[in-house]
Amino acid sequence: MELSENLLLNLSLHGSSPLTSLEPSDPDVTWPNITHLYFKRFRYCSYLPWIPDCRPKSDGVSSFENLLIRRELRVAVWLVATLTLIGNLTVLAGRLLTKDDNKLLSLFIRNLAVSDLLTGVYLVVVGAKDLQFRSVYQENAHAWMTSGGCAVTGVLAMTSTEVSVLVLAFMSVERLVCIARPLRSPGLSLASARIILSVLWVCGLALAVLPQLYYQGTPRGFYGTNGLCFPLHLDDPWVPGWPFAALVLVGINQIGVLVILLSYLGMFVSIRTTRSSTPLSLGDREFAVRFFCIVVTDCLCWIPIIVLKYLAMMGLDIHPKLYAYVVVVLLPINSALNPFLYTFTTSKFRSRASQLCSTQVLCLKSHAVDIESEATRTSLLRGATCRGSAGGREGIPLQTQFIIAEHLVGMENGGGGAKATRV
């Protein structure tokens, strides 16, 4: 049967006072001689961590020993976190340090990079907690999932997810209007774009914070239903807070994906229509490739999540391993790929990178020439000194040897009338 979490917190044991502490060393509580517990959900076991055998042993993500049960999940968390942080920090540094002609697009890209950067921070927190709780996770599971740190971590992840989807959807619509109706559309000003982006950030933050405030009275709140502090709920779709999670992750994100897909499809059709009488230029071909990559990655990221959420709500059991990879790899991978799709693949970025590399190469070559010239001068001086010593001129001063070298070079350059060159 399904158990209420309040029942676990207020369980009466052997006529003792209601259980108010989860510590087995509490002298006011008489503990029964229980050695085995069998629950329907793994999260129930975290309320009684001192029971020797509590089943199920895992929810596909966590186990009694570790927050991340498998080694490949631990590697994936740090790999995706590293790519996300490096990619988005590079985008932010490049956009802030260099002047961009299209300030409007640069503003959108910077906000997208900041939202994706929060996903990298979330993954770093998960990886750090996995290291901290290694081999002793069950003893700390309840305290971690009911802590404020877990709630803040979940708010970061949810804000990043929603702001990223909202910004991508708005960017897609804005590009569609500019390409399909370049003369009829009034165009978006920089001040208006800042206001719209501020509204999107407020909406994303509200979608992340409001459910936590609403479910604050429950034992674990909105984000503390699993060790990853993210309310995807594929393994248990009817936990407290599931209507709001379904509304955000299925309803809003599904609409966002459809907007992105239809917008880019409209852009592609508009370009094909205007270019029907002429072959595609290099820029058009690049746009087509980028269009394909952007749409495919967004669809590969969100469509499986939306479908799995629908299946879970219809009563289909999702395999625990699949749930783990969806939360740890599939959900945040889009944040790691966005810098490559929206910045690193553009011709402007490649040209700037090529200029930077060529500048560095020229500097290195110039430095190498300077070193070679210095080595040449040193070897000539040493050669002149050695020849002077070999000819019995050990007592000749160094300045005299320089004059001899000048005379020799002058003779080689065309006789006594030639201008001597000081070596």
C-alpha positions as CSV (number, residue, x, y, z in Angstrom):
1,M,0.0,0.0,0.0
2,E,1.0,3.6,-0.4
3,L,2.4,5.1,2.8
4,S,2.0,8.6,4.0
5,E,5.3,10.3,4.9
6,N,3.6,11.6,8.0
7,L,2.9,8.1,9.0
8,L,6.6,7.3,8.9
9,L,7.4,10.4,11.0
10,N,4.7,9.8,13.6
11,L,4.9,6.0,13.9
12,S,4.1,4.6,17.4
13,L,6.3,1.7,18.4
14,H,5.5,-0.7,21.2
15,G,3.3,1.8,23.0
16,S,6.0,4.4,23.2
17,S,5.4,8.1,22.6
18,P,5.0,9.0,18.9
19,L,8.3,9.0,17.0
20,T,9.6,12.5,16.9
21,S,13.3,11.7,16.2
22,L,14.9,9.8,13.4
23,E,18.0,9.0,15.5
24,P,18.3,5.4,16.7
25,S,20.2,6.6,19.8
26,D,17.2,8.6,21.1
27,P,16.6,7.3,24.7
28,D,12.9,8.3,24.7
29,V,12.0,5.9,21.9
30,T,11.7,2.2,22.2
31,W,12.8,0.6,19.0
32,P,11.4,-2.8,17.9
33,N,13.6,-5.6,16.8
34,I,13.1,-5.0,13.1
35,T,15.6,-6.4,10.7
36,H,13.8,-6.4,7.3
37,L,11.5,-3.8,5.7
38,Y,9.8,-4.0,2.3
39,F,8.4,-0.9,0.8
40,K,7.1,0.0,-2.7
41,R,9.4,3.0,-3.1
42,F,13.1,3.3,-2.3
43,R,12.6,6.8,-0.8
44,Y,10.7,5.3,2.2
45,C,13.9,3.6,3.4
46,S,15.6,6.9,4.0
47,Y,13.3,7.4,7.0
48,L,14.7,4.4,8.7
49,P,18.4,4.2,7.8
50,W,19.4,1.9,10.7
51,I,17.3,-1.0,9.5
52,P,19.8,-3.7,8.2
53,D,17.7,-4.8,5.2
54,C,15.3,-2.3,3.6
55,R,14.0,-2.9,0.1
56,P,14.0,-1.9,-2.7
57,K,17.7,-1.3,-2.6
58,S,17.7,1.5,-5.2
59,D,15.6,3.9,-7.3
60,G,17.9,3.6,-10.3
61,V,19.8,6.8,-9.4
62,S,20.8,6.3,-5.7
63,S,21.5,3.3,-3.5
64,F,22.2,2.7,0.2
65,E,25.9,3.4,-0.4
66,N,26.0,6.1,-3.0
67,L,24.0,9.1,-4.3
68,L,24.9,8.0,-7.8
69,I,24.8,4.3,-8.0
70,R,26.9,3.6,-11.1
71,R,30.3,4.7,-12.1
72,E,29.2,5.8,-15.5
73,L,26.7,8.2,-14.0
74,R,29.4,9.8,-11.8
75,V,31.7,10.2,-14.9
76,A,28.8,11.6,-16.9
77,V,27.9,14.2,-14.3
78,W,31.4,15.6,-14.2
79,L,31.9,15.4,-18.0
80,V,28.6,17.2,-18.8
81,A,29.3,19.7,-16.0
82,T,32.8,20.5,-17.3
83,L,31.5,20.9,-20.9
84,T,28.7,23.1,-19.7
85,L,30.9,25.4,-17.6
86,I,33.7,25.7,-20.1
87,G,31.4,26.3,-23.1
88,N,29.2,28.9,-21.5
89,L,32.0,30.7,-19.7
90,T,33.8,30.9,-23.1
91,V,30.7,32.4,-24.7
92,L,30.3,34.9,-21.9
93,A,33.9,36.0,-22.0
94,G,34.0,36.2,-25.8
95,R,30.8,38.3,-25.9
96,L,31.8,40.6,-23.1
97,L,35.4,41.2,-24.2
98,T,34.8,41.7,-27.9
99,K,32.5,44.2,-29.7
100,D,29.7,42.7,-31.6
101,D,27.8,44.5,-34.4
102,N,24.6,42.6,-33.6
103,K,24.1,43.7,-30.0
104,L,20.5,42.3,-29.9
105,L,21.6,38.8,-30.7
106,S,24.6,39.1,-28.4
107,L,22.3,40.0,-25.6
108,F,20.1,36.9,-26.2
109,I,23.2,34.7,-26.4
110,R,24.6,36.0,-23.1
111,N,21.3,35.4,-21.3
112,L,21.1,31.9,-22.7
113,A,24.7,31.2,-21.6
114,V,24.0,32.4,-18.1
115,S,20.9,30.2,-17.8
116,D,22.8,27.2,-19.1
117,L,25.7,28.0,-16.7
118,L,23.3,27.3,-13.8
119,T,22.9,23.7,-15.1
120,G,26.6,23.3,-14.8
121,V,26.6,24.6,-11.2
122,Y,23.7,22.2,-10.4
123,L,25.7,19.2,-11.8
124,V,28.8,20.3,-9.8
125,V,26.7,20.3,-6.6
126,V,25.3,16.8,-7.4
127,G,28.8,15.5,-8.1
128,A,30.2,17.1,-4.9
129,K,27.5,15.6,-2.8
130,D,28.1,12.2,-4.4
131,L,31.7,12.4,-3.3
132,Q,30.7,13.6,0.2
133,F,28.2,10.8,0.7
134,R,30.3,8.1,-0.9
135,S,29.6,4.7,0.8
136,V,27.4,6.4,3.6
137,Y,24.6,7.9,1.6
138,Q,21.7,6.2,3.4
139,E,22.8,7.7,6.7
140,N,22.6,11.2,5.2
141,A,19.8,10.8,2.6
142,H,17.0,12.1,4.7
143,A,19.0,15.0,6.1
144,W,20.1,16.0,2.5
145,M,16.7,15.7,0.9
146,T,15.0,17.8,3.6
147,S,17.8,20.4,3.7
148,G,17.7,23.9,2.4
149,G,20.7,23.1,0.2
150,C,18.7,20.5,-1.7
151,A,15.9,23.0,-2.2
152,V,18.3,25.7,-3.5
153,T,20.0,23.1,-5.8
154,G,16.6,22.2,-7.2
155,V,15.6,25.9,-7.7
156,L,18.9,26.4,-9.7
157,A,18.2,23.4,-11.9
158,M,14.5,24.3,-12.5
159,T,15.3,28.0,-13.2
160,S,18.0,27.0,-15.6
161,T,15.8,24.6,-17.5
162,E,12.8,27.0,-17.8
163,V,14.7,30.2,-18.6
164,S,16.7,28.3,-21.3
165,V,13.5,27.0,-22.9
166,L,11.8,30.4,-22.7
167,V,14.8,32.3,-24.2
168,L,15.3,29.8,-27.0
169,A,11.6,30.0,-27.9
170,F,11.6,33.8,-27.9
171,M,14.9,33.9,-30.0
172,S,13.3,31.5,-32.5
173,V,10.2,33.7,-32.9
174,E,12.2,36.9,-33.1
175,R,14.4,35.4,-35.8
176,L,11.4,34.1,-37.7
177,V,9.8,37.6,-37.8
178,C,13.1,39.2,-39.0
179,I,13.6,36.7,-41.8
180,A,10.1,36.1,-43.0
181,R,9.0,39.8,-42.8
182,P,12.2,41.9,-42.7
183,L,10.4,45.1,-44.0
184,R,7.0,44.8,-42.3
185,S,8.3,44.1,-38.8
186,P,9.2,47.2,-36.8
187,G,12.2,45.4,-35.2
188,L,13.1,44.8,-31.6
189,S,15.0,47.6,-29.8
190,L,17.7,46.8,-27.3
191,A,15.7,48.4,-24.4
192,S,12.6,46.3,-25.3
193,A,14.8,43.1,-25.5
194,R,16.2,43.8,-22.0
195,I,12.7,44.2,-20.6
196,I,11.5,41.0,-22.3
197,L,14.5,39.0,-21.0
198,S,13.9,40.4,-17.5
199,V,10.3,39.1,-17.7
200,L,11.5,35.7,-18.9
201,W,13.9,35.5,-16.0
202,V,11.2,36.4,-13.5
203,C,8.9,33.8,-14.9
204,G,11.5,31.1,-14.8
205,L,12.5,32.0,-11.2
206,A,8.8,32.1,-10.2
207,L,8.2,28.6,-11.7
208,A,11.1,27.3,-9.7
209,V,10.4,29.0,-6.3
210,L,6.6,29.0,-6.0
211,P,6.1,25.2,-5.8
212,Q,8.8,25.0,-3.1
213,L,6.9,27.7,-1.1
214,Y,3.6,26.0,-1.7
215,Y,4.8,22.5,-0.6
216,Q,7.0,23.8,2.2
217,G,4.7,22.2,4.8
218,T,5.3,18.6,3.5
219,P,8.2,16.7,5.0
220,R,10.5,17.0,2.0
221,G,9.0,19.9,0.1
222,F,8.9,20.0,-3.7
223,Y,12.5,19.1,-4.5
224,G,13.3,16.6,-1.8
225,T,11.6,13.6,-3.2
226,N,15.0,12.2,-4.6
227,G,18.7,12.7,-4.0
228,L,19.1,14.7,-7.2
229,C,16.7,17.3,-6.0
230,F,14.9,17.6,-9.4
231,P,11.2,16.9,-9.6
232,L,11.0,14.9,-12.8
233,H,9.3,12.0,-11.0
234,L,9.5,9.4,-13.7
235,D,9.8,6.6,-11.2
236,D,7.0,7.9,-9.0
237,P,4.7,10.2,-10.9
238,W,2.2,10.8,-8.1
239,V,4.4,12.2,-5.3
240,P,3.4,15.5,-3.6
241,G,3.9,18.2,-6.1
242,W,3.3,16.1,-9.2
243,P,0.6,18.3,-10.8
244,F,3.0,21.3,-10.8
245,A,5.9,19.3,-12.1
246,A,3.7,17.9,-14.9
247,L,2.5,21.4,-15.8
248,V,6.0,22.8,-16.0
249,L,8.0,19.9,-17.5
250,V,5.3,18.6,-19.8
251,G,3.0,21.5,-20.5
252,I,5.3,24.6,-20.7
253,N,8.3,22.8,-22.1
254,Q,6.2,21.0,-24.7
255,I,4.8,24.3,-26.0
256,G,8.3,25.7,-26.0
257,V,9.7,22.8,-28.1
258,L,6.8,23.2,-30.6
259,V,7.4,26.9,-30.9
260,I,11.1,26.3,-31.6
261,L,10.4,23.6,-34.1
262,L,7.7,25.6,-36.0
263,S,9.8,28.8,-36.0
264,Y,12.9,27.2,-37.5
265,L,10.7,25.4,-40.0
266,G,9.2,28.7,-41.0
267,M,12.6,30.2,-41.4
268,F,13.8,27.4,-43.5
269,V,10.7,27.6,-45.8
270,S,11.1,31.4,-46.1
271,I,14.8,31.1,-47.1
272,R,14.0,28.3,-49.6
273,T,11.2,30.4,-51.1
274,T,13.3,33.5,-51.6
275,R,16.2,31.4,-53.0
276,S,14.1,29.3,-55.3
277,S,15.5,30.8,-58.4
278,T,19.1,30.8,-57.3
279,P,21.3,28.2,-55.7
280,L,22.0,28.3,-52.0
281,S,24.9,30.4,-51.0
282,L,27.5,29.4,-48.5
283,G,25.8,31.4,-45.7
284,D,22.5,29.7,-46.5
285,R,24.0,26.3,-46.4
286,E,25.6,27.0,-43.1
287,F,22.2,28.3,-41.8
288,A,20.6,25.1,-43.0
289,V,23.1,22.9,-41.2
290,R,22.8,24.9,-38.0
291,F,19.0,24.8,-38.3
292,F,19.1,21.0,-38.6
293,C,21.4,20.7,-35.6
294,I,19.5,23.0,-33.3
295,V,16.1,21.4,-34.0
296,V,17.5,17.9,-33.8
297,T,19.2,18.5,-30.4
298,D,16.2,20.2,-28.9
299,C,13.9,17.4,-30.0
300,L,16.3,14.7,-28.9
301,C,16.5,16.3,-25.5
302,W,12.9,17.2,-24.7
303,I,10.7,14.9,-26.7
304,P,11.9,11.7,-24.9
305,I,11.4,13.4,-21.6
306,I,7.9,14.5,-22.4
307,V,7.0,11.1,-23.8
308,L,8.4,9.3,-20.7
309,K,6.5,11.6,-18.4
310,Y,3.2,10.9,-20.2
311,L,3.9,7.1,-20.0
312,A,4.7,7.3,-16.3
313,M,1.5,9.2,-15.6
314,M,-0.4,6.5,-17.6
315,G,0.9,3.9,-15.2
316,L,3.7,2.4,-17.2
317,D,6.7,1.5,-15.0
318,I,9.8,3.3,-16.2
319,H,13.0,1.3,-15.9
320,P,15.1,2.8,-13.1
321,K,18.3,2.8,-15.2
322,L,16.5,4.7,-17.9
323,Y,15.3,7.2,-15.4
324,A,18.8,7.8,-14.1
325,Y,20.3,8.5,-17.5
326,V,17.4,10.9,-18.4
327,V,17.9,13.0,-15.3
328,V,21.7,12.9,-15.2
329,V,22.6,13.0,-19.0
330,L,19.7,13.7,-21.3
331,L,18.1,16.6,-19.4
332,P,21.3,18.8,-18.9
333,I,23.1,17.9,-22.2
334,N,21.3,20.6,-24.1
335,S,22.9,23.2,-21.9
336,A,26.3,21.8,-22.8
337,L,25.5,21.8,-26.6
338,N,23.9,25.3,-26.8
339,P,27.3,27.2,-26.9
340,F,28.4,25.0,-29.8
341,L,25.2,25.4,-31.7
342,Y,24.6,29.1,-31.2
343,T,28.2,30.5,-31.0
344,F,31.0,28.1,-31.9
345,T,29.5,27.1,-35.3
346,T,29.1,30.6,-36.6
347,S,31.4,32.0,-39.3
348,K,32.1,35.1,-37.2
349,F,33.4,33.0,-34.3
350,R,35.5,30.9,-36.6
351,S,37.0,34.0,-38.2
352,R,37.8,35.6,-34.9
353,A,39.4,32.4,-33.6
354,S,41.4,32.1,-36.8
355,Q,42.6,35.7,-36.4
356,L,43.5,35.1,-32.8
357,C,45.4,31.9,-33.8
358,S,47.2,33.7,-36.6
359,T,48.2,36.5,-34.3
360,Q,49.6,34.1,-31.8
361,V,51.5,32.3,-34.6
362,L,53.0,35.5,-35.8
363,C,54.0,36.4,-32.3
364,L,55.6,33.1,-31.9
365,K,57.4,33.3,-35.2
366,S,58.7,36.8,-34.4
367,H,59.9,35.6,-31.0
368,A,61.6,32.7,-32.8
369,V,63.3,35.0,-35.3
370,D,64.6,37.2,-32.4
371,I,66.0,34.2,-30.7
372,E,67.6,33.0,-33.9
373,S,69.1,36.4,-34.6
374,E,70.5,36.6,-31.0
375,A,72.0,33.1,-31.4
376,T,73.6,34.1,-34.8
377,R,75.2,37.2,-33.3
378,T,76.5,35.2,-30.4
379,S,78.0,32.5,-32.6
380,L,79.7,35.0,-34.9
381,L,81.3,36.8,-31.9
382,R,82.4,33.5,-30.5
383,G,83.8,32.4,-33.9
384,A,85.8,35.7,-34.2
385,T,87.2,35.2,-30.8
386,C,88.3,31.6,-31.5
387,R,89.9,32.6,-34.8
388,G,91.8,35.3,-33.1
389,S,93.1,33.0,-30.4
390,A,94.1,30.3,-32.9
391,G,96.2,32.9,-34.9
392,G,98.3,33.7,-31.9
393,R,96.4,36.9,-31.0
394,E,95.5,35.9,-27.4
395,G,96.8,39.2,-26.3
396,I,94.7,41.3,-28.7
397,P,91.9,43.2,-27.0
398,L,88.3,42.3,-27.7
399,Q,87.7,45.7,-29.5
400,T,90.6,45.0,-31.8
401,Q,89.1,41.6,-32.6
402,F,85.8,43.3,-33.5
403,I,87.8,45.6,-35.9
404,I,89.4,42.6,-37.5
405,A,86.0,41.0,-38.0
406,E,84.8,44.3,-39.6
407,H,87.8,44.2,-42.0
408,L,87.2,40.6,-42.9
409,V,83.5,41.2,-43.6
410,G,84.4,44.3,-45.6
411,M,86.9,42.4,-47.7
412,E,84.3,39.7,-48.4
413,N,81.8,42.3,-49.5
414,G,83.8,43.6,-52.3
415,G,87.3,44.8,-51.3
416,G,88.6,47.8,-49.5
417,G,86.2,50.2,-51.1
418,A,83.2,48.4,-49.7
419,K,81.5,49.7,-46.6
420,A,82.4,47.6,-43.6
421,T,79.5,46.1,-41.6
422,R,79.9,45.8,-37.9
423,V,79.2,42.3,-36.7
